[in-house]
Amino acid sequence: MQSGEIDAFALSRDQLNAMAKKIPGTRVLDETFKQTVTAVAVPPNHPLALAFVTKFMTEAPSDGTLRKAYDNNGLKDNPIRVK
């Protein structure tokens, strides 16, 4: 990429953003090449575990938990994308 021999490259957005900071003239497109979805599994017949996970996954994006996790892992400039 630094020598200008590559026109396009696909990685996770956080990896691309980090690379783009190091290579002048590089830009990361807004479009999504691939989406990765997070899923949580709980054993059958564990209603309290299911209730906890459901509540956590629903509230984490809006109560600041997810933002804090991003920030603590060096992703302060990354938007939280929730569908």
N, C-alpha and C positions, 0 to 999 in steps of 0.2 A: 504494500500500500504506500509506503513512504517514497518508493521510486516512481509512483504513478502508473504502474503496470496493471493495476486492478481497478475496474470501474465500479464494482459493487461487491459487498461482503455482508453476510448475515450472521449475526450472533444475538445473544440476549441484549436487550436495550441498555442495561447497566454496563455491560462489557463494551458495547459500541460507544457509549457516551465517554467512558474512560479512555478508550483508544482515540476518539476524536479530539480530545483535549491535547493529545500528544502529537497529532499530525495536522499541521496547518492546512487549511483548505478543505478539510474533511467535514461532512455534515451527516447527521443522522436523520433519516426521514421520519415523518410522523406516522406513516402507514405501518401496519403490523404485518410481519412476514409469518409469524407463528405465535400462537397464544399458548401459554402454559397455565393450566388451571390447578389450583390447590384443592385437595380433597382430604377429608378426615374420615377414618373408619372407626367404628366402635363395635365391640362384639354384640351379637344378638342378645336380646333380653337384658340390656343394661340401660334402662330408661333415664337414669340420672346422668350417665355419661353422655347419652344422646342429647339430653336437654342442655347440659353444660356446653357441649361442642356447638350446638345450634345457636345458643345465645352468644357465645364467643365469636363465632364466624359472622354473625349478623351485626354485632356491636363494634367489633375491633376496628373496622374502617372509619366509623364515625365518632368513636369516643377517644381517639388519639392514640390508641394502643398500636395500631399499624404504622402510623406516622412516626412514633417513637422508635419502633423496631427498624424502620427504614433509616432514620437519622443515625441511630446507634451503629448501623452497619455501613456507614459511608454513602448513603443514598439520599442525602439531603435535597438534592435537586431533582429527584425522581418523583413524578406525580403518582398518586395512588390511583390505580385503575381498577374499578369495581364494576362488574356487570350485574 
